[in-house]
Amino acid sequence: MNTTVTILTKPKKIKDIYLDRIIKVILYIDKHPEKNLTLLELARIAHFSKYHFHRIFTEIVGESMAQYVRHIRLNKAFKALLLNNSSITKIATNSNFHSNESFTRAFKKQFNILPSQLRSKKNTAFAPNFAISIDKLNNATAKSSPNLHPSAITVNIPVIYRENITPINVIFFPSVGIYLTELRLWHKLHDYAQANNIPVAANKIITVLQNNLPLVMHSKLRSDIGLPITTKPTSNINNYKVITGGEYITFKHYGTQKELFATINWLLNFYLPQNQKTFRTDEIFFTADYCEINSALPRATKVYIPTGVTQPV
């Protein structure tokens, strides 16, 4: 007997219930990656049997629960290697790996670089503190690396600015797999805000990248889809965050999402390191108006790359 759960064949109400439950589990995993997360524990959060949960989670997210948890832990380890001084052994332990060897193997498989090699870059291309020639960047045009983009998309660099922004309050849902798309999540966020009396600040979508973009192919990117709100919610909710205020490198991009990621990747991998500009990869985000999201045409997207100069919340 075929026990495969096909989400698209379910009635709309059931499909939305499944999606909402899996979103709840993903938020829990993201908040507690250091815990010993079991299939039974997460199935209980989703109110499914563990066998039913495993099938539904895999179909919606596109990978098993165990694979997803490992990816989240490794992404956090990647950031820890660059942004704090903990030893590689401690980072491995905090990532729920029982030995340096197993951590190193998994890290190399996901990012194609050893933890020790990444740690050696802590004060170079991936982290503060440098200076940039804006004029040079505004006039730059180049082709992206064939290793990162086999199709060798031509990257036309737009006008680049430095911009100081105030902290942004957002509610968000994670975008993973083929069902949790940005448009579907944007509508879910609006419904969520209305149901919880959360005032929306603007009719925009905010996409915060969760992967470490310079080393991750476009097909494996994971992001949080956010909706800006006017203030911090009064109730304690898991899907609230504050985008750090401070100085950002910003530019407007006109084109497809594939071209957008090619442009960001080129900036992070080639131009910014060569021109010794301070930047971080842990809070890159971009915004678009709802009318742009809902259009089949190439859209206008504003991109924000943090420089490392922050302001308090």
C-alpha positions as CSV (number, residue, x, y, z in Angstrom):
1,M,0.0,0.0,0.0
2,N,1.3,3.5,-0.9
3,T,1.6,5.6,2.2
4,T,3.1,8.7,0.6
5,V,1.4,11.9,1.7
6,T,0.9,14.3,-1.2
7,I,0.2,17.7,0.3
8,L,-1.2,19.2,-2.9
9,T,-4.0,16.6,-3.1
10,K,-5.3,17.5,0.4
11,P,-8.2,19.9,0.8
12,K,-7.1,23.5,1.3
13,K,-8.0,23.6,5.0
14,I,-6.1,20.4,5.7
15,K,-3.1,21.5,3.6
16,D,-2.9,24.8,5.6
17,I,-3.1,22.9,8.9
18,Y,-0.2,20.7,7.8
19,L,1.9,23.7,6.8
20,D,1.1,25.6,10.0
21,R,2.2,22.6,12.1
22,I,5.4,22.1,10.2
23,I,6.2,25.9,10.5
24,K,5.7,25.6,14.3
25,V,8.2,22.7,14.3
26,I,10.8,24.5,12.2
27,L,10.6,27.6,14.5
28,Y,11.2,25.3,17.5
29,I,14.2,23.6,15.8
30,D,15.7,27.0,14.9
31,K,15.4,28.2,18.5
32,H,16.7,25.0,20.1
33,P,19.3,23.5,17.7
34,E,21.6,22.5,20.6
35,K,19.0,20.2,22.2
36,N,18.8,16.5,21.6
37,L,15.8,16.8,19.2
38,T,14.0,13.5,18.7
39,L,11.5,12.5,16.1
40,L,8.9,11.8,18.9
41,E,9.4,15.2,20.6
42,L,8.9,17.1,17.3
43,A,6.0,14.9,16.2
44,R,4.2,15.8,19.5
45,I,4.8,19.6,18.8
46,A,3.1,19.0,15.4
47,H,0.4,16.9,16.9
48,F,1.1,14.0,14.5
49,S,2.2,10.4,15.1
50,K,6.0,10.2,14.5
51,Y,5.5,8.1,11.4
52,H,3.0,10.6,9.9
53,F,5.1,13.5,11.0
54,H,8.2,12.1,9.3
55,R,6.4,11.7,5.9
56,I,4.8,15.2,6.1
57,F,7.9,17.0,7.2
58,T,10.0,15.4,4.5
59,E,7.5,16.3,1.8
60,I,7.0,19.9,2.9
61,V,10.6,20.7,3.7
62,G,12.3,18.6,1.0
63,E,14.5,16.7,3.4
64,S,14.2,14.5,6.5
65,M,13.9,16.0,10.0
66,A,17.4,14.7,10.8
67,Q,18.9,16.3,7.7
68,Y,17.2,19.6,8.3
69,V,18.4,19.7,12.0
70,R,21.9,18.9,10.9
71,H,21.9,21.7,8.3
72,I,20.6,24.2,10.9
73,R,23.3,23.2,13.4
74,L,26.1,23.5,10.8
75,N,24.8,26.9,9.6
76,K,25.0,28.1,13.2
77,A,28.5,26.6,13.6
78,F,29.6,28.4,10.4
79,K,28.6,31.7,11.9
80,A,30.1,30.9,15.3
81,L,33.5,30.1,13.6
82,L,33.5,33.6,12.1
83,L,31.9,35.7,14.8
84,N,33.2,34.4,18.2
85,N,36.3,33.1,19.7
86,S,35.1,29.7,21.0
87,S,37.3,26.7,20.1
88,I,36.4,24.5,17.2
89,T,35.9,21.6,19.8
90,K,33.4,23.7,21.8
91,I,31.5,24.8,18.6
92,A,31.3,21.1,17.6
93,T,29.9,20.1,21.0
94,N,27.4,23.0,21.0
95,S,26.3,21.8,17.5
96,N,25.5,18.4,19.0
97,F,28.4,16.6,17.4
98,H,30.1,14.0,19.7
99,S,33.6,14.3,18.1
100,N,35.7,16.8,16.1
101,E,36.0,14.2,13.4
102,S,32.3,13.8,12.8
103,F,31.8,17.6,12.9
104,T,34.6,18.2,10.5
105,R,33.3,15.6,8.0
106,A,29.8,17.0,8.1
107,F,31.0,20.6,7.9
108,K,33.2,19.8,4.9
109,K,30.4,18.0,3.1
110,Q,28.0,20.9,3.5
111,F,30.3,23.9,2.9
112,N,33.3,22.3,1.0
113,I,35.7,23.9,3.5
114,L,37.2,22.6,6.7
115,P,36.2,24.3,10.0
116,S,39.9,25.2,10.6
117,Q,40.2,26.8,7.1
118,L,37.1,28.9,7.8
119,R,38.4,29.9,11.2
120,S,41.6,31.2,9.5
121,K,39.4,33.6,7.5
122,K,37.9,35.1,10.7
123,N,39.7,38.4,10.3
124,T,39.9,38.5,6.5
125,A,37.3,38.4,3.7
126,F,34.4,37.3,5.9
127,A,34.6,39.7,8.9
128,P,35.5,43.2,10.0
129,N,37.5,45.6,9.7
130,F,38.2,47.2,6.3
131,A,37.5,50.2,4.0
132,I,35.9,50.5,0.5
133,S,36.1,52.6,-2.6
134,I,32.5,53.3,-3.5
135,D,33.4,55.0,-6.8
136,K,35.3,51.8,-7.8
137,L,32.3,49.6,-6.9
138,N,29.8,51.8,-8.8
139,N,31.8,51.4,-12.0
140,A,32.5,47.7,-11.7
141,T,31.1,45.0,-14.0
142,A,32.2,41.4,-13.9
143,K,31.3,37.8,-14.6
144,S,30.5,35.6,-11.6
145,S,32.7,32.6,-10.8
146,P,32.0,29.5,-12.8
147,N,32.5,27.5,-9.6
148,L,29.6,29.3,-8.0
149,H,27.5,29.9,-11.0
150,P,28.0,27.3,-13.8
151,S,25.9,29.3,-16.2
152,A,28.3,32.3,-15.8
153,I,25.6,34.9,-15.5
154,T,26.9,38.4,-16.3
155,V,26.7,40.6,-13.2
156,N,25.9,44.2,-13.8
157,I,26.8,46.0,-10.6
158,P,24.2,48.7,-9.7
159,V,24.9,52.0,-7.9
160,I,26.1,51.2,-4.3
161,Y,25.3,53.2,-1.2
162,R,26.2,53.2,2.4
163,E,23.0,53.6,4.5
164,N,22.3,53.8,8.2
165,I,19.0,52.1,9.2
166,T,17.2,51.9,12.5
167,P,16.4,48.4,13.9
168,I,13.4,46.7,12.1
169,N,10.8,44.7,14.0
170,V,9.6,41.7,11.9
171,I,7.4,38.7,12.3
172,F,8.6,35.9,10.1
173,F,8.0,32.3,8.9
174,P,10.8,30.1,7.5
175,S,10.9,29.5,3.8
176,V,12.1,25.9,3.0
177,G,11.0,23.3,0.5
178,I,8.6,23.8,-2.4
179,Y,5.4,24.6,-0.4
180,L,6.6,27.3,2.0
181,T,7.0,29.9,-0.7
182,E,7.4,33.7,-0.1
183,L,4.0,34.6,-1.5
184,R,2.2,32.0,0.5
185,L,4.1,32.9,3.7
186,W,3.5,36.6,3.1
187,H,-0.3,36.0,3.2
188,K,0.1,33.7,6.2
189,L,2.0,36.5,8.0
190,H,-0.7,39.0,7.3
191,D,-3.4,36.6,8.6
192,Y,-1.2,35.9,11.7
193,A,-0.7,39.6,12.4
194,Q,-4.4,40.3,12.1
195,A,-5.3,37.3,14.4
196,N,-2.8,38.4,17.0
197,N,-3.5,42.2,16.8
198,I,0.0,43.0,15.6
199,P,0.2,46.3,13.7
200,V,1.9,46.0,10.3
201,A,4.4,48.7,9.4
202,A,4.5,48.4,5.6
203,N,3.1,46.4,2.7
204,K,6.5,44.9,2.0
205,I,8.2,41.5,2.2
206,I,11.5,41.2,3.9
207,T,13.7,38.2,3.1
208,V,16.5,37.4,5.6
209,L,19.0,34.9,4.3
210,Q,19.8,32.2,6.8
211,N,22.5,30.3,4.8
212,N,26.0,31.5,4.4
213,L,25.6,32.8,0.9
214,P,29.2,32.9,-0.3
215,L,29.6,29.2,0.0
216,V,26.1,28.0,-0.7
217,M,24.5,27.4,-4.1
218,H,21.2,29.2,-4.9
219,S,19.3,25.9,-4.9
220,K,20.2,25.3,-1.2
221,L,19.5,28.7,0.1
222,R,17.2,29.0,3.1
223,S,15.5,32.2,4.2
224,D,13.1,33.7,6.6
225,I,10.2,35.6,5.0
226,G,9.3,38.6,7.2
227,L,6.7,41.2,7.5
228,P,7.7,44.6,9.1
229,I,5.7,45.5,12.2
230,T,5.5,48.8,14.1
231,T,6.7,47.6,17.5
232,K,7.7,44.5,19.5
233,P,4.6,42.2,20.1
234,T,3.3,42.3,23.7
235,S,3.0,38.5,23.8
236,N,6.0,36.2,23.7
237,I,6.1,34.6,20.2
238,N,8.7,32.5,18.6
239,N,8.5,34.1,15.1
240,Y,9.6,37.6,16.1
241,K,13.0,39.1,15.5
242,V,14.8,42.4,15.2
243,I,17.0,43.1,12.2
244,T,20.0,44.9,13.6
245,G,20.2,48.6,13.0
246,G,23.4,50.3,11.8
247,E,25.4,50.7,8.6
248,Y,24.6,48.6,5.5
249,I,25.8,48.5,2.0
250,T,22.7,48.9,-0.1
251,F,21.7,48.8,-3.7
252,K,18.6,48.2,-5.9
253,H,18.5,45.2,-8.2
254,Y,16.2,44.9,-11.2
255,G,15.9,41.4,-12.5
256,T,15.2,37.8,-11.7
257,Q,16.0,36.1,-8.4
258,K,18.8,34.1,-10.0
259,E,20.4,37.3,-11.2
260,L,20.0,38.8,-7.8
261,F,21.8,36.0,-6.0
262,A,24.6,36.1,-8.7
263,T,25.1,39.8,-8.0
264,I,25.2,39.4,-4.2
265,N,27.5,36.4,-4.5
266,W,29.9,38.3,-6.7
267,L,30.0,41.2,-4.3
268,L,30.7,39.0,-1.3
269,N,33.2,36.7,-3.0
270,F,35.2,39.0,-5.2
271,Y,34.6,42.8,-5.1
272,L,34.2,43.4,-1.3
273,P,37.1,41.3,-0.1
274,Q,39.4,42.7,-2.8
275,N,38.5,46.2,-1.8
276,Q,38.8,45.4,1.9
277,K,35.3,46.4,2.9
278,T,33.9,45.4,6.3
279,F,30.9,43.2,5.9
280,R,29.0,40.3,7.6
281,T,27.1,37.5,6.0
282,D,24.9,36.7,9.0
283,E,22.2,39.2,8.4
284,I,21.9,39.9,4.7
285,F,18.3,40.9,3.8
286,F,16.3,42.4,0.9
287,T,12.9,44.0,0.6
288,A,10.3,44.2,-2.1
289,D,6.8,45.6,-2.4
290,Y,3.8,43.2,-2.5
291,C,3.0,44.2,-6.1
292,E,6.5,43.1,-7.1
293,I,6.1,39.7,-5.3
294,N,2.8,39.1,-7.0
295,S,4.2,39.8,-10.5
296,A,5.6,37.3,-13.0
297,L,7.9,40.1,-14.3
298,P,11.5,40.6,-13.1
299,R,11.2,42.7,-9.9
300,A,12.9,45.6,-8.1
301,T,14.6,44.4,-4.9
302,K,16.5,46.5,-2.4
303,V,19.4,44.6,-0.9
304,Y,21.1,45.3,2.5
305,I,24.5,43.8,3.4
306,P,25.6,44.7,7.0
307,T,29.0,46.3,7.4
308,G,29.6,45.4,11.0
309,V,28.9,48.9,12.3
310,T,25.8,48.4,14.4
311,Q,23.5,50.4,16.6
312,P,21.7,49.1,19.7
313,V,18.1,47.9,19.6
